[in-house]
Amino acid sequence: MNPYLQSALLGILQGLTEFLPVSSTAHMEIAPQLLGWRDPGATFSAIVQLGPIVAIIAYFWSDLSRYIAGILRTKTPATSALKTDVDARIGWFTVLGTIPLVIFGVLLEKKVDTVFRDMRVTAVSLIVLGLVLLIAERVGARKTSLNKMTLHQSQIIGWAQVLALIPGTSRSGVTITAGLFQGLDRESAARFSFLLSIPAITAAGLYKLLKVVKGGSLHGEIGPYLVGALVAGAIAYVVVRWFLGYMKEHNTMVFTIYRVVLGIALLVLIQTGIVKQQAPTETETTPPATTAPATAPAPAAP
């Protein structure tokens, strides 16, 4: 397959799933196996993720400008001014809510790249979080708006984000679920989830990019990588806009059903050997579309 087309298809998948509560990691691990493609690799992952990062920043630019101004205006979260300064309050809540993920991301980096890459973990996570999301929908009061959210509520959501280190849970999935449990209305839960995603995925994306640059793997034809990033960013922007509107009028049942069905299907695929139990090790060689499945070695000459 043409390398640009394959990168574009993976970019579409990344953009569609990055901000929905369905786990982009799970989809990006499953799809190449089902299609017979090699693992896209850390280089492709690092570059294509830049697209959704730019998309979410662009979408929330006006809000972010106000929140950053509020942070600079108050200088510290330990001030009584936060009681009346809504922009500063949301800004600080976003910063403080990101700290747990940063800490545990550093501490658990090796496990995320090894133990957590077991596809059975991904499948079970898809199912379990889907069912927990269903419970949150049933018991959540959904009466608190983003402007009325408390520090305690924001920190619970921030700590829940740590679970996103487990493939299949979905960063937006765990934060939206936590937001619903904390009584936020659906749109506010989704909006704060997206705000938390900005420092989280920006830090993760830049860290991945720094690693591949230092590793010397950012070489060769970069065109397909950039196509993937541009497509992912364009799709992600549309998805964010659509999802926030969707959450104003609808519940998350469709995502619960999708997660459970996908998780069960993945377990079946693993059991039948169609999908490998251990996610492929990321390769650092060429763009994903320029590689074909390895052929069996020729027999040695007698």
Secondary structure, 3 states (H helix, E strand, C coil): CCHHHHHHHHHHHHHHHCCCCCCHHHHHHHHHHHHCCCCCCHHHHHHHCHHHHHHHHHHCHHHHHHHHHHHHHHCCCCCHHHHCCHHHHHHHHHHHHHHHHHHHHHHCHHHHHCHHHEHHHHHHHHHHHHHHHHHHHHHCCCCECHHHCCHHHHHHHHHHHHHHHCCCCCHHHHHHHHHHHCCECHHHHHHHHHHHHHHHHHHHHHHHHHHHHHCCCCCCCCHHHHHHHHHHHHHHHHHHHHHHHHHHHCCCHHHHHHHHHHHHHHHHHHHCCCCCCECCCCCCCCCHHHCCCCCCCCCCCC
